[in-house]
Amino acid sequence: MLFSLRELVQWLGFATFEIFVHLLALSVFSVLLALRVDGLAPGPSWWNVFVPFFAADGLSTYFTTIVSVRLFQDGEKRPAVQPPKQARTKMHVNAFRIEKHRLCSRTWSS
């Protein structure tokens, strides 16, 4: 069973743009991982393989911050960018960023 885009947005709490950025990062990461594991591109380190995920986290945080600042300046109140949603998005992004950093550090040392 596949979810619709509306269900994914409600379930994940991310905007459509953020979901697209993370899917693009996953695609680029998959290619880099396959190249690294198969030895076809021995140059990139594990840190370089995980760069798409770090970039997607940064873009997601930037997107959420810009939207909330603009709505605050306009004085609008929307449920999608209320402080609980912002805090939840930032907690998700930071938790994933920390886990990716730990995974990168672990693979780098081995």
C-alpha positions as CSV (number, residue, x, y, z in Angstrom):
1,M,0.0,0.0,0.0
2,L,1.4,3.3,-1.0
3,F,0.7,6.5,0.8
4,S,-0.5,9.6,-1.0
5,L,1.5,12.8,-0.8
6,R,-1.1,14.4,1.5
7,E,-0.8,11.4,3.9
8,L,3.0,11.6,3.9
9,V,2.9,15.3,4.7
10,Q,0.6,14.7,7.6
11,W,2.4,11.6,8.9
12,L,6.0,12.9,8.6
13,G,5.2,16.6,9.4
14,F,7.4,17.8,6.5
15,A,6.4,20.0,3.7
16,T,6.3,18.6,0.1
17,F,9.6,20.4,-0.7
18,E,11.3,18.9,2.3
19,I,10.2,15.4,1.3
20,F,11.5,16.0,-2.2
21,V,14.9,17.2,-0.9
22,H,15.2,14.2,1.3
23,L,14.3,11.8,-1.5
24,L,16.9,13.5,-3.8
25,A,19.5,13.1,-1.1
26,L,18.6,9.5,-0.6
27,S,19.1,8.9,-4.4
28,V,22.4,10.6,-4.5
29,F,23.5,8.8,-1.4
30,S,22.6,5.5,-2.9
31,V,24.7,6.1,-5.9
32,L,27.7,7.3,-3.9
33,L,27.3,4.3,-1.5
34,A,27.2,1.8,-4.3
35,L,30.3,3.4,-5.9
36,R,32.2,3.4,-2.6
37,V,31.3,-0.2,-1.6
38,D,32.0,-1.7,-5.0
39,G,35.4,0.1,-5.1
40,L,34.6,1.9,-8.4
41,A,35.3,5.3,-6.9
42,P,37.9,4.7,-4.2
43,G,38.5,8.5,-3.7
44,P,35.4,9.5,-1.7
45,S,35.6,9.0,2.0
46,W,32.6,8.0,4.1
47,W,32.1,11.7,5.0
48,N,31.7,12.5,1.3
49,V,29.3,9.7,0.8
50,F,27.0,11.1,3.6
51,V,27.2,14.7,2.3
52,P,23.8,14.6,0.6
53,F,22.1,13.8,3.9
54,F,23.9,16.6,5.7
55,A,23.0,19.0,2.9
56,A,19.3,17.9,3.0
57,D,19.2,18.4,6.7
58,G,20.6,21.9,6.3
59,L,18.2,22.8,3.6
60,S,15.3,21.4,5.6
61,T,16.3,23.5,8.6
62,Y,16.8,26.6,6.4
63,F,13.4,26.1,4.7
64,T,11.5,25.8,8.1
65,T,13.3,28.8,9.5
66,I,12.7,31.0,6.5
67,V,9.0,30.1,6.3
68,S,8.5,30.7,10.1
69,V,10.3,34.1,9.9
70,R,8.2,35.3,6.9
71,L,5.0,34.2,8.5
72,F,6.0,35.9,11.8
73,Q,6.7,39.1,10.0
74,D,3.3,39.0,8.2
75,G,1.6,38.2,11.5
76,E,0.0,35.0,10.1
77,K,-0.8,32.0,12.1
78,R,-0.8,28.7,10.3
79,P,-0.9,25.3,11.9
80,A,1.9,24.0,9.6
81,V,4.4,26.4,11.1
82,Q,3.4,26.8,14.7
83,P,6.1,26.4,17.3
84,P,5.3,22.7,18.1
85,K,5.7,21.8,14.4
86,Q,8.9,23.8,14.2
87,A,10.3,22.2,17.3
88,R,9.3,18.7,16.1
89,T,10.9,19.3,12.7
90,K,14.1,20.6,14.2
91,M,14.3,17.7,16.7
92,H,13.9,15.2,13.9
93,V,16.5,16.9,11.7
94,N,19.0,17.2,14.6
95,A,18.4,13.6,15.7
96,F,19.0,12.3,12.2
97,R,22.1,14.6,11.9
98,I,23.6,13.2,15.1
99,E,22.9,9.6,14.0
100,K,24.5,10.2,10.6
101,H,27.5,11.8,12.3
102,R,27.9,8.8,14.6
103,L,27.5,6.4,11.8
104,C,30.1,8.3,9.7
105,S,32.5,8.4,12.6
106,R,32.0,4.6,13.2
107,T,32.6,3.7,9.5
108,W,35.5,6.1,9.3
109,S,37.4,4.5,12.2
110,S,36.9,0.9,10.9
